[in-house]
Amino acid sequence: MTGFRSLPEGRKARIAVLDDYMGVAHRLADWSCLADRADVTFLTHAIPPADLARALAPYDALCLLRERTDFPGTLLRALPNLKAIAATGRQNRTLDTATAAELGIAVMTTDGGGNGAFATVELAWGLIIGLMRHIPAEAAAIRAGGWQTRLGSALRGRSLGLVGLGRLGSRMAIVAQAFGMKVIAWSPNLTPERAHAAGAEFVDKATLFGSADIVSLHLVLGPSTRGIVTAEDIARMPRHALFINTARGPLLDQAALHEALASGRIAGAGIDVFDLEPLPPDAPERLLPNVLATPHLGYAVQETFENFYRQSVENLDGWLNG
């Protein structure tokens, strides 16, 4: 463990599993192998950022769910007892790994989602179909004793505009083709050749927003992509168009999207990610009737979480063994 903070001496290690909102982490892996050397606490509630340093001060190690709670360098420096972080996923843009290394905090990661690798794509299509066929409203009508209330629309012959054509965007294109849709795509570094190879037509940004029936966002959040979808882009969208975001909230101008939805400038939106998570009770997204909102369910499937927590337990076991 040279270079890393030492394991606790004379007592068991204290480990906290963060952001276990659904209370499932304890049953998706065998944590009992740690019991002789550690006490594990599962935190099923979100901790306000201002309270994190105080709440996490007693713990020697933390198990982080990928890109949920932010761990900037300032927070890491405020946790002198923290010795190890078991982070789920390969990349965690919300964790300052450079500062962790500087402080001697061991950081361990897991591989991807296994059979849940494309779960976010599946959710995006669930949002699209839910909006196109008004499934939430029609299901509510059934529960209320009613029957058909409105006509939906078919996907065949429609155009899907993909902002981002990487691993997930390319998978979106494959599904769209199966539905008989036209696929157009744009991103800052996309080329016509790469778009064609993925089964999409490369267009410029203005054309995509101005012509797509459905715009779906599939970019990684970073300094160059923060706010990349502007109010001007949203204003170009046709009135019947839908906007889908299963990527990250800060990629777009949230106020402009809210205004377009509230005024009926666009038909609807499927949103799984938000600037602030968990979503506050008074958030406007909860009140707009043309929004189908889900609580960051993208990769949150059984297969992914089993993979994440099983490997996290293995990582913590290795850390406790030195």
C-alpha positions in Angstrom: 0.0 0.0 0.0 3.0 2.3 -0.4 1.8 5.8 -1.4 -1.7 5.2 -0.2 -3.3 6.0 3.1 -3.0 3.1 5.5 -5.8 0.7 6.4 -7.4 1.4 9.8 -5.7 -0.4 12.8 -7.3 -2.0 15.8 -10.8 -1.8 14.4 -12.9 -2.7 11.4 -13.0 -0.5 8.4 -16.1 1.6 7.9 -17.5 1.5 4.4 -20.5 3.5 3.0 -22.4 2.6 -0.1 -23.7 5.9 -1.5 -26.8 6.7 -3.6 -28.5 3.3 -3.0 -31.9 5.1 -3.7 -33.7 1.8 -4.4 -32.2 -0.1 -1.5 -30.9 -2.9 -3.8 -27.2 -2.8 -3.4 -27.2 -5.2 -0.4 -28.9 -8.0 -2.3 -27.1 -7.7 -5.7 -23.7 -8.8 -4.4 -22.3 -10.9 -1.5 -21.1 -8.3 0.9 -20.7 -10.9 3.7 -17.1 -11.6 2.6 -16.2 -8.2 4.0 -17.9 -8.7 7.4 -14.9 -9.9 9.3 -12.9 -6.8 8.4 -15.5 -4.0 7.7 -18.8 -2.6 8.7 -20.8 -1.7 5.6 -23.5 1.0 5.7 -26.0 1.4 2.8 -27.1 5.0 2.3 -30.5 5.0 0.6 -31.0 8.8 0.7 -29.4 11.6 -1.2 -27.1 13.8 0.9 -27.1 17.5 0.2 -23.7 18.7 -1.1 -23.3 21.0 1.8 -23.6 18.1 4.2 -21.4 15.6 2.5 -18.2 16.3 4.3 -19.8 16.0 7.7 -21.9 12.9 6.8 -19.0 11.0 5.2 -16.3 12.0 7.7 -16.5 8.7 9.7 -15.9 6.4 6.7 -12.6 4.8 5.6 -14.0 3.8 2.2 -16.8 4.7 -0.1 -18.6 2.8 -2.8 -19.8 5.3 -5.4 -22.5 4.8 -8.0 -21.3 6.1 -11.3 -21.7 9.8 -11.7 -24.4 10.3 -9.1 -22.8 12.2 -6.2 -20.1 14.7 -7.2 -16.7 14.2 -5.6 -14.6 17.3 -6.5 -11.2 17.8 -5.0 -12.6 20.2 -2.4 -14.7 17.4 -0.9 -11.9 14.8 -1.0 -9.6 17.2 0.9 -12.4 17.6 3.5 -12.3 13.9 4.2 -9.0 13.1 5.9 -10.2 9.7 7.0 -11.0 8.5 3.5 -8.6 5.9 2.3 -10.3 4.2 -0.6 -13.1 4.7 -3.2 -14.7 1.8 -5.0 -16.3 3.5 -8.0 -18.7 1.7 -10.4 -18.1 1.9 -14.1 -14.8 2.6 -16.1 -15.1 6.3 -16.1 -16.4 8.7 -13.5 -16.3 12.3 -14.6 -17.8 13.5 -11.3 -14.8 12.1 -9.3 -11.6 14.1 -9.2 -9.2 11.1 -9.5 -6.1 13.4 -9.8 -6.8 14.8 -6.3 -7.5 11.4 -4.9 -4.1 10.2 -6.2 -2.4 13.2 -4.7 -4.0 12.5 -1.3 -3.2 8.8 -1.3 -6.8 7.7 -1.7 -6.9 4.4 -3.6 -9.5 4.5 -6.4 -10.9 1.2 -7.8 -13.2 0.9 -10.8 -15.3 -1.8 -12.4 -15.9 -2.6 -16.1 -19.1 -1.7 -17.9 -22.6 -2.9 -17.7 -22.3 -6.4 -19.3 -25.7 -7.3 -20.7 -27.0 -3.9 -19.6 -24.4 -2.0 -21.7 -27.1 -0.6 -24.0 -29.8 -0.2 -21.3 -29.8 3.6 -21.9 -30.6 3.1 -25.5 -33.5 0.9 -24.6 -34.8 3.5 -22.2 -34.5 6.2 -24.9 -36.7 4.1 -27.2 -39.1 3.6 -24.3 -39.5 7.3 -23.9 -39.9 7.8 -27.7 -42.6 5.2 -28.0 -44.3 6.4 -24.8 -44.6 9.9 -26.2 -45.5 8.9 -29.7 -48.3 6.7 -28.6 -49.3 8.7 -25.4 -48.8 5.6 -23.3 -48.7 7.2 -19.9 -52.0 9.2 -20.5 -53.7 6.2 -22.1 -52.7 3.9 -19.2 -54.0 6.5 -16.7 -57.3 6.7 -18.6 -57.7 2.9 -18.3 -57.1 3.1 -14.5 -59.6 5.9 -14.3 -62.3 3.8 -16.1 -62.0 5.5 -19.4 -60.9 4.4 -22.9 -59.1 5.8 -25.9 -58.5 9.6 -25.6 -56.2 10.5 -28.5 -54.4 9.3 -31.6 -50.8 8.5 -31.5 -48.3 8.5 -34.3 -46.2 5.8 -36.0 -42.4 5.7 -36.2 -42.1 4.3 -39.7 -41.3 7.1 -42.2 -40.3 9.5 -39.4 -36.8 11.0 -39.1 -34.6 10.6 -36.0 -32.0 13.2 -35.4 -29.0 11.9 -33.3 -26.8 14.5 -31.6 -23.9 12.2 -31.0 -23.2 9.0 -33.0 -20.8 7.2 -30.6 -21.4 3.8 -29.0 -24.9 4.6 -27.8 -25.9 6.9 -30.7 -24.9 4.2 -33.2 -27.1 1.7 -31.4 -29.9 4.2 -31.6 -29.4 4.2 -35.4 -29.7 0.4 -35.7 -33.0 0.4 -33.9 -34.3 3.3 -35.9 -33.6 1.4 -39.1 -35.5 -1.6 -37.8 -38.5 0.8 -37.3 -38.2 2.0 -40.9 -37.0 5.5 -39.9 -34.6 7.9 -41.6 -31.6 8.7 -39.4 -29.7 11.9 -39.6 -26.8 12.8 -37.3 -24.5 15.6 -36.2 -21.8 16.1 -33.5 -18.8 18.4 -33.4 -16.4 15.8 -34.6 -18.6 13.6 -36.7 -17.7 13.1 -40.4 -19.9 12.0 -43.3 -17.9 8.8 -43.6 -18.5 7.8 -40.0 -22.1 8.7 -40.1 -22.6 6.6 -43.3 -20.8 3.6 -41.6 -23.3 3.9 -38.7 -26.3 4.0 -41.1 -27.0 7.7 -40.8 -26.8 10.7 -43.0 -24.5 13.5 -41.8 -26.1 16.9 -41.7 -25.2 20.2 -40.1 -26.6 21.1 -36.7 -29.2 23.6 -38.0 -30.6 21.1 -40.5 -30.8 18.4 -37.8 -32.8 20.5 -35.4 -34.9 22.1 -38.1 -36.0 18.9 -39.8 -35.9 15.9 -37.4 -39.2 14.6 -36.0 -37.4 13.3 -33.0 -34.1 14.7 -31.6 -32.2 12.4 -29.3 -29.1 13.5 -27.4 -26.1 11.1 -27.0 -23.0 13.1 -26.1 -20.6 12.9 -23.3 -20.7 15.9 -20.9 -17.4 17.8 -20.9 -16.1 21.4 -21.2 -16.7 21.4 -25.0 -20.2 20.0 -24.9 -21.7 21.7 -21.9 -24.6 23.8 -23.2 -24.0 22.5 -26.7 -27.8 22.5 -27.4 -28.8 26.1 -27.4 -32.0 28.1 -27.3 -31.5 28.7 -31.0 -31.3 25.0 -31.7 -34.5 24.3 -29.8 -36.3 27.2 -31.5 -35.6 25.5 -34.9 -37.5 22.3 -34.0 -40.8 21.7 -35.7 -43.9 22.0 -33.6 -44.6 18.3 -33.8 -41.1 17.3 -32.8 -40.0 15.5 -29.7 -36.8 16.0 -27.7 -35.2 13.1 -25.9 -32.4 13.4 -23.4 -30.9 10.3 -21.7 -27.3 11.7 -21.7 -26.8 14.6 -19.3 -28.9 17.6 -18.2 -26.2 20.3 -18.6 -25.7 19.5 -22.3 -28.6 21.8 -23.1 -30.2 25.1 -22.3 -32.8 23.8 -19.8 -34.7 27.1 -19.6 -35.1 27.2 -23.4 -36.4 23.6 -23.5 -38.9 24.4 -20.6 -40.2 27.4 -22.5 -40.6 25.5 -25.7 -42.5 22.8 -23.9 -44.7 25.1 -21.8 -45.6 27.2 -24.8 -46.3 24.3 -27.1 -43.5 25.3 -29.4 -42.5 21.6 -29.5 -44.8 18.6 -28.9 -43.0 17.0 -26.0 -39.9 15.7 -24.4 -38.6 12.5 -22.8 -36.1 13.4 -20.1 -34.1 11.0 -17.9 -31.3 13.3 -16.7 -31.4 16.7 -15.0 -29.1 19.5 -14.0 -29.8 18.8 -10.3 -30.4 15.2 -9.2 -32.4 13.9 -7.4 -35.0 16.3 -9.0 -36.4 18.8 -6.4 -40.1 18.4 -5.6 -41.0 21.7 -7.1 -39.0 21.2 -10.4 -41.0 22.4 -13.4 -40.3 19.1 -15.3 -42.7 17.5 -12.8 -45.6 19.7 -13.9 -45.5 19.9 -17.7 -48.1 17.6 -19.2 -46.1 17.0 -22.4 -43.0 15.8 -20.5 -42.4 12.1 -19.9 -39.8 12.2 -17.1 -37.9 9.4 -15.5 -35.5 9.5 -12.5 -32.1 8.8 -14.3 -33.0 5.2 -15.1 -30.6 5.0 -18.1 -28.1 2.4 -17.0 -30.1 1.4 -13.9 -31.0 -2.1 -14.7 -30.5 -5.4 -12.8 -27.7 -6.6 -15.1 -25.6 -3.5 -14.8 -26.0 -3.1 -11.0 -25.2 -6.8 -10.4 -22.0 -6.3 -12.4 -21.1 -3.0 -10.7 -21.6 -4.2 -7.1 -20.1 -7.7 -7.5 -16.9 -6.1 -8.8 -17.0 -3.4 -6.2 -17.1 -6.0 -3.4 -14.2 -7.7 -5.1 -12.3 -4.4 -5.2 -13.0 -3.7 -1.5 -12.0 -7.2 -0.5 -8.7 -6.7 -2.3 -8.2 -3.3 -0.6 -8.9 -4.8 2.8 -6.4 -7.5 2.1 -3.8 -4.8 1.4 
